[in-house]
Amino acid sequence: MLLNRNATVTICHSKTNNLPLIIGLADIVVAAVGKPAFIQGTWMKEGAVVLDAGYNAGNIGDVNFDGCHKKASAITPVPAGIGPVTIAMLLKHTVLAAEKSKMIT
């Protein structure tokens, strides 16, 4: 979706060279690393939007929330951030698909 809006999208992983530098350039950071509190606040660009899609034992996301929320203009909490939105969208699309299938038959 972002590419369709002419955004520059960079995909990284936990072993990407210069990861803090790359994250420091990002306007939007989506974290799904699978490592608790991996993304640090010192890496963040001031005003970035942070979407923490990670979930680790002890209700800890992939983003160090305490460090990142100070710089972020918006940040999703863990738990109760990305998960409920994902479930809501899945339910929405399930209902739309069910309604559409009724119209076809």
Secondary structure, 3 states (H helix, E strand, C coil): CCHHHCCCCCCCCCCCCCHHHHHHHCCEEEECCCCCCCECHHHCCCCCEEEECCCECCCECCECHHHHCCCCCEECCCCCCHHHHHHHHHHHHHHHHHHHHHHHC
